[in-house]
Amino acid sequence: MNKRRKQPSRLDYCQFLLASQVNYTMTYFAAHSQQWSHDAVKRYLMSESLSGKEVWEHTRGLIETSEQGYVVIDDFVLDKDYSQDIELVRHLYSGKEKSQINGIGIVTCLYVNVEQGKYWLLDYRIYDPDRDGKSKIVHAKEMLENLVKHKRLEFGSVVFDAWYSEMDLMKQVENYGKIYYCTIKGNRKVCEQTSFVEGERVQYLRADELLWSTTEEQSGKLVHLHKFPKGHTVKLFRLVLSDKRTDYLITNEVTQHSTQAAQEAFRPRWVVEQLHREVQQLTGIDQCQARLARIQRNHIACAFLVWNRLTFLARQLRTSVYALKQNLLDDYMKQQLRSPRLHMDFV
């Protein structure tokens, strides 16, 4: 006879997140486990110290690498707008809400194999500058360094959006001999003069103030970014997406002569939005109500482990992660239609 355990394990907690459909709190887990109390679940989440390392351990054997592989760096916010007392919560801009909210910021590092149409989470960092003093750029640089020096996966390009288009990160990618594609904001100062003579006046303009010939619209133009080292040249492309939106894309692949090809090279950036959406909708990553940072961190790690498992199973069964999760209710629906627990009637 198995001895009753005092608290759940990592496997038990992840199984709960995998099975639950709408409620991912410790209280809900305890109420349905028939084995552990709320305090036992809390003790477990206080006893672990999980991070991106555990995610990598579960991912490393699954990744199908490619010389043309993409590394995508981005962040998202867990909405905690009514939970200001949680230790990790701070005021952050949410791309989903298009406004400032109270939440927990997470920086993610993703690997995309375009040929296979697959992607994997390599690493993540929780944005907590009050405790570790690190900016999102620092987290991104550390994850990229870890990828190159320790994980040693082959890849060709790094993509990120305008929030990460800072010189330190861009130079780091170049130092690793890799290509980057990233957007810049329209107010970013650039100069079409790419070679400088001592004493010569250099004129910088906002990217959205530049004039574009028909040829440059199709093939881009060489520019120098303000405050970058002299002689440092990048290729700038103007992407007219609609009457109300124009994006500006830069790359250190200065031999790139096609705006359309540059746009395609940046397209893997949007895969990370899919990961963020899936992990939020299917794992309850943003629904932990505990105040303590340790519990929040461990809950987040377990949620990513669950997403990783869902993705693996979905690929094996050739279905979607959403179908897998929703299909858990199939037996329940069949049973309720055969023998309803609540009976419908017309009074």
C-alpha positions as CSV (number, residue, x, y, z in Angstrom):
1,M,0.0,0.0,0.0
2,N,1.4,3.4,-1.0
3,K,2.2,5.7,1.9
4,R,0.2,8.9,1.7
5,R,2.5,11.8,0.6
6,K,2.5,15.0,2.6
7,Q,2.5,17.2,-0.4
8,P,2.2,17.0,-4.2
9,S,5.2,16.7,-6.5
10,R,6.1,18.7,-9.6
11,L,4.4,16.1,-11.7
12,D,1.2,16.3,-9.7
13,Y,1.0,20.0,-10.0
14,C,1.8,20.0,-13.7
15,Q,-0.9,17.3,-14.2
16,F,-3.4,19.6,-12.5
17,L,-2.5,22.5,-14.8
18,L,-2.7,20.1,-17.8
19,A,-6.2,18.8,-16.8
20,S,-7.9,21.9,-15.5
21,Q,-10.0,23.9,-17.9
22,V,-11.0,27.2,-16.2
23,N,-9.5,27.4,-12.7
24,Y,-5.8,27.0,-11.9
25,T,-5.6,28.1,-8.3
26,M,-4.2,26.2,-5.4
27,T,-7.6,26.2,-3.8
28,Y,-9.2,24.5,-6.8
29,F,-6.4,21.9,-6.9
30,A,-6.8,21.1,-3.3
31,A,-10.6,20.9,-3.5
32,H,-10.4,18.3,-6.3
33,S,-7.3,16.3,-5.5
34,Q,-8.9,14.3,-2.7
35,Q,-5.4,13.9,-1.3
36,W,-3.8,17.3,-0.5
37,S,-4.9,20.3,1.4
38,H,-4.4,23.9,0.2
39,D,-1.5,24.2,2.7
40,A,0.1,21.1,1.2
41,V,0.0,22.5,-2.3
42,K,1.4,25.8,-1.0
43,R,4.2,24.0,0.8
44,Y,5.2,22.3,-2.5
45,L,5.2,25.6,-4.4
46,M,7.4,27.1,-1.7
47,S,9.8,24.2,-1.7
48,E,10.8,24.4,-5.4
49,S,13.1,26.9,-7.2
50,L,12.2,26.3,-10.8
51,S,13.4,28.5,-13.7
52,G,14.1,28.3,-17.4
53,K,16.7,25.5,-16.8
54,E,13.9,23.0,-16.1
55,V,12.2,24.0,-19.4
56,W,15.4,23.5,-21.3
57,E,15.9,20.1,-19.8
58,H,12.5,19.0,-21.1
59,T,13.0,20.7,-24.5
60,R,16.6,19.9,-25.5
61,G,16.0,16.4,-26.8
62,L,13.0,17.5,-28.9
63,I,14.5,20.4,-31.0
64,E,15.0,19.9,-34.7
65,T,17.8,22.4,-35.5
66,S,18.6,24.0,-38.9
67,E,21.4,26.2,-40.2
68,Q,18.6,28.6,-41.2
69,G,16.9,28.3,-37.7
70,Y,15.6,31.5,-36.1
71,V,15.9,32.6,-32.5
72,V,13.1,34.9,-31.5
73,I,13.3,37.2,-28.5
74,D,10.2,38.9,-27.1
75,D,8.2,39.5,-23.9
76,F,4.6,39.4,-22.7
77,V,2.7,40.4,-19.5
78,L,0.7,38.3,-17.2
79,D,-2.4,40.4,-16.3
80,K,-2.5,41.0,-12.6
81,D,-4.5,44.2,-12.7
82,Y,-6.5,43.4,-9.6
83,S,-3.6,41.8,-7.7
84,Q,-1.2,44.6,-6.8
85,D,-0.1,42.8,-3.6
86,I,1.7,40.1,-5.5
87,E,5.5,40.6,-5.1
88,L,6.4,40.4,-8.8
89,V,3.7,42.7,-10.0
90,R,4.7,46.1,-11.5
91,H,3.2,48.6,-13.9
92,L,4.0,47.4,-17.4
93,Y,2.9,48.1,-21.0
94,S,0.8,45.2,-22.3
95,G,0.8,44.6,-26.1
96,K,-2.4,42.6,-25.7
97,E,-4.3,45.4,-23.9
98,K,-2.5,48.2,-25.7
99,S,-2.1,50.0,-22.4
100,Q,-0.3,50.1,-19.1
101,I,-1.5,47.4,-16.6
102,N,-0.3,45.8,-13.4
103,G,1.3,42.5,-14.3
104,I,4.3,40.2,-14.3
105,G,6.7,40.6,-17.3
106,I,8.3,37.6,-18.9
107,V,11.0,37.7,-21.5
108,T,11.0,34.6,-23.8
109,C,13.6,33.0,-26.1
110,L,12.1,30.8,-28.8
111,Y,13.6,28.6,-31.5
112,V,11.8,28.4,-34.9
113,N,12.5,25.8,-37.6
114,V,10.8,27.4,-40.6
115,E,11.3,24.4,-42.8
116,Q,9.6,22.1,-40.3
117,G,7.0,24.7,-39.3
118,K,7.8,24.0,-35.6
119,Y,8.9,26.0,-32.6
120,W,10.3,25.4,-29.1
121,L,10.7,27.5,-26.0
122,L,14.4,27.6,-25.2
123,D,14.5,29.9,-22.1
124,Y,12.6,32.6,-20.3
125,R,13.3,35.2,-17.7
126,I,11.0,37.0,-15.3
127,Y,11.3,40.8,-15.4
128,D,12.0,41.8,-11.8
129,P,14.4,44.8,-11.8
130,D,13.6,45.6,-8.1
131,R,15.3,42.4,-7.1
132,D,17.9,41.6,-9.7
133,G,18.5,45.0,-11.3
134,K,18.2,43.6,-14.8
135,S,16.5,45.3,-17.8
136,K,14.7,43.3,-20.5
137,I,17.7,43.9,-22.7
138,V,20.1,42.3,-20.2
139,H,17.8,39.3,-19.9
140,A,17.8,39.0,-23.7
141,K,21.6,39.2,-23.9
142,E,22.0,36.6,-21.2
143,M,19.7,34.2,-22.8
144,L,21.4,34.7,-26.2
145,E,24.8,34.2,-24.6
146,N,23.6,31.0,-22.9
147,L,22.3,29.7,-26.2
148,V,25.5,30.2,-28.0
149,K,28.0,29.2,-25.3
150,H,26.1,26.5,-23.5
151,K,23.1,25.2,-25.4
152,R,25.2,25.4,-28.7
153,L,22.2,25.1,-31.0
154,E,22.8,26.0,-34.7
155,F,20.8,28.9,-36.0
156,G,21.2,31.6,-38.6
157,S,19.2,34.6,-37.5
158,V,17.8,36.4,-34.5
159,V,14.6,38.4,-34.7
160,F,13.1,40.9,-32.2
161,D,10.9,43.9,-32.2
162,A,11.6,47.6,-31.7
163,W,11.7,47.3,-27.9
164,Y,14.9,45.3,-28.2
165,S,16.6,47.2,-31.1
166,E,19.4,48.6,-28.9
167,M,23.0,48.7,-29.9
168,D,24.2,46.2,-27.2
169,L,22.0,43.4,-28.3
170,M,22.5,44.1,-32.0
171,K,26.3,44.1,-31.7
172,Q,26.2,40.9,-29.6
173,V,24.3,39.2,-32.5
174,E,26.9,40.5,-34.9
175,N,29.8,39.3,-32.7
176,Y,28.4,35.8,-32.8
177,G,28.4,36.0,-36.6
178,K,24.6,35.9,-36.9
179,I,22.1,37.9,-38.8
180,Y,19.4,40.0,-37.1
181,Y,16.1,41.4,-38.4
182,C,14.3,43.8,-36.1
183,T,11.9,46.7,-36.3
184,I,12.7,50.2,-35.2
185,K,10.3,53.0,-34.3
186,G,9.5,55.7,-36.8
187,N,11.2,58.3,-34.6
188,R,14.5,56.5,-34.6
189,K,17.3,58.8,-35.9
190,V,19.1,57.5,-39.0
191,C,21.5,58.9,-41.6
192,E,21.7,57.9,-45.2
193,Q,25.3,58.9,-45.2
194,T,27.2,55.8,-44.3
195,S,30.8,57.0,-44.5
196,F,32.0,59.9,-42.5
197,V,34.7,62.5,-42.9
198,E,36.3,64.1,-39.9
199,G,34.6,67.5,-39.3
200,E,31.9,66.9,-41.9
201,R,28.4,67.7,-40.7
202,V,26.1,64.6,-40.5
203,Q,22.4,65.0,-40.9
204,Y,20.2,62.6,-39.0
205,L,16.5,62.3,-39.7
206,R,13.7,60.3,-38.2
207,A,13.1,57.1,-40.1
208,D,9.6,58.2,-40.9
209,E,10.9,61.5,-42.4
210,L,13.1,59.8,-45.0
211,L,12.2,60.1,-48.7
212,W,12.0,56.8,-50.6
213,S,12.4,56.3,-54.3
214,T,10.6,53.5,-56.1
215,T,13.8,51.4,-56.2
216,E,14.4,51.9,-52.5
217,E,10.8,50.9,-51.7
218,Q,11.6,47.6,-53.3
219,S,15.2,47.0,-52.2
220,G,15.7,49.1,-49.1
221,K,18.5,51.6,-48.4
222,L,21.8,51.6,-46.4
223,V,21.7,53.8,-43.3
224,H,23.7,54.6,-40.2
225,L,21.9,54.5,-36.9
226,H,22.4,57.4,-34.5
227,K,25.0,56.8,-31.8
228,F,26.3,53.6,-33.5
229,P,30.0,53.4,-34.2
230,K,31.2,55.2,-37.3
231,G,31.1,53.0,-40.4
232,H,28.5,50.7,-38.9
233,T,25.9,50.2,-41.7
234,V,22.6,48.5,-41.7
235,K,19.9,48.0,-44.3
236,L,16.6,49.7,-43.7
237,F,13.3,48.6,-45.3
238,R,10.0,50.5,-45.3
239,L,7.0,48.2,-44.9
240,V,3.7,49.8,-45.8
241,L,1.2,47.5,-44.1
242,S,-1.9,49.6,-44.5
243,D,-3.0,53.3,-44.9
244,K,-2.5,53.7,-41.2
245,R,0.5,51.6,-40.4
246,T,4.1,51.7,-41.7
247,D,6.8,49.6,-40.1
248,Y,10.6,50.1,-40.4
249,L,12.8,47.0,-40.5
250,I,16.5,46.9,-40.2
251,T,19.1,44.1,-40.7
252,N,22.8,43.7,-40.6
253,E,22.4,41.5,-43.8
254,V,23.3,44.5,-46.0
255,T,23.3,42.3,-49.1
256,Q,19.6,41.8,-48.7
257,H,18.1,43.6,-51.8
258,S,14.4,42.6,-51.5
259,T,11.9,44.3,-49.2
260,Q,9.6,41.3,-49.6
261,A,12.4,38.8,-48.7
262,A,13.3,41.0,-45.7
263,Q,9.7,40.9,-44.5
264,E,9.6,37.1,-44.9
265,A,12.8,36.8,-42.9
266,F,11.1,38.8,-40.1
267,R,7.9,36.7,-40.2
268,P,9.1,34.1,-37.6
269,R,8.9,36.9,-35.0
270,W,5.1,36.5,-35.0
271,V,5.4,32.8,-34.0
272,V,6.2,33.9,-30.4
273,E,2.8,35.6,-30.2
274,Q,1.3,32.2,-30.8
275,L,3.3,30.7,-28.0
276,H,2.3,33.5,-25.6
277,R,-1.4,33.1,-26.6
278,E,-1.3,29.3,-26.2
279,V,0.4,29.3,-22.8
280,Q,-2.0,31.9,-21.4
281,Q,-5.1,30.2,-22.7
282,L,-4.2,26.6,-21.9
283,T,-2.0,26.5,-18.8
284,G,-3.4,29.1,-16.4
285,I,0.0,30.8,-16.3
286,D,-1.5,34.1,-15.3
287,Q,-4.1,32.8,-12.9
288,C,-2.0,32.0,-9.8
289,Q,-3.3,34.2,-7.0
290,A,-0.5,33.7,-4.5
291,R,1.3,36.8,-3.3
292,L,4.8,35.3,-2.7
293,A,7.3,35.6,-5.6
294,R,8.6,32.1,-5.0
295,I,5.2,30.6,-5.6
296,Q,4.6,32.7,-8.7
297,R,7.9,31.8,-10.2
298,N,7.3,28.0,-9.7
299,H,3.8,28.2,-11.0
300,I,5.1,30.0,-14.2
301,A,7.7,27.4,-14.7
302,C,5.2,24.6,-14.4
303,A,2.9,26.3,-16.8
304,F,5.7,26.4,-19.4
305,L,6.4,22.7,-18.8
306,V,2.7,22.0,-19.4
307,W,2.7,24.0,-22.6
308,N,5.8,22.0,-23.7
309,R,4.1,18.7,-23.0
310,L,0.9,19.8,-24.8
311,T,2.9,20.8,-27.9
312,F,4.8,17.5,-27.9
313,L,1.6,15.5,-27.7
314,A,-0.2,17.6,-30.3
315,R,2.7,17.0,-32.8
316,Q,2.6,13.3,-32.1
317,L,-1.2,13.1,-32.6
318,R,-1.2,15.6,-35.5
319,T,-3.7,17.8,-33.9
320,S,-3.7,21.2,-32.2
321,V,-2.9,22.0,-28.5
322,Y,-6.4,23.5,-28.3
323,A,-8.1,20.3,-29.5
324,L,-6.1,18.3,-27.0
325,K,-7.2,20.4,-24.1
326,Q,-10.8,20.6,-25.2
327,N,-11.0,16.9,-25.9
328,L,-10.5,16.3,-22.2
329,L,-14.2,17.3,-21.8
330,D,-15.5,14.8,-24.3
331,D,-16.0,12.0,-21.8
332,Y,-17.7,14.4,-19.4
333,M,-20.1,15.6,-22.1
334,K,-20.9,12.1,-23.3
335,Q,-21.6,11.0,-19.7
336,Q,-23.8,14.0,-18.9
337,L,-25.9,13.5,-22.1
338,R,-26.4,9.8,-21.2
339,S,-27.1,10.4,-17.5
340,P,-27.4,14.1,-16.6
341,R,-26.5,15.2,-13.1
342,L,-28.6,18.3,-13.5
343,H,-31.9,17.7,-15.2
344,M,-33.4,20.2,-17.5
345,D,-37.1,20.8,-17.1
346,F,-39.8,23.4,-18.1
347,V,-41.8,24.6,-15.2
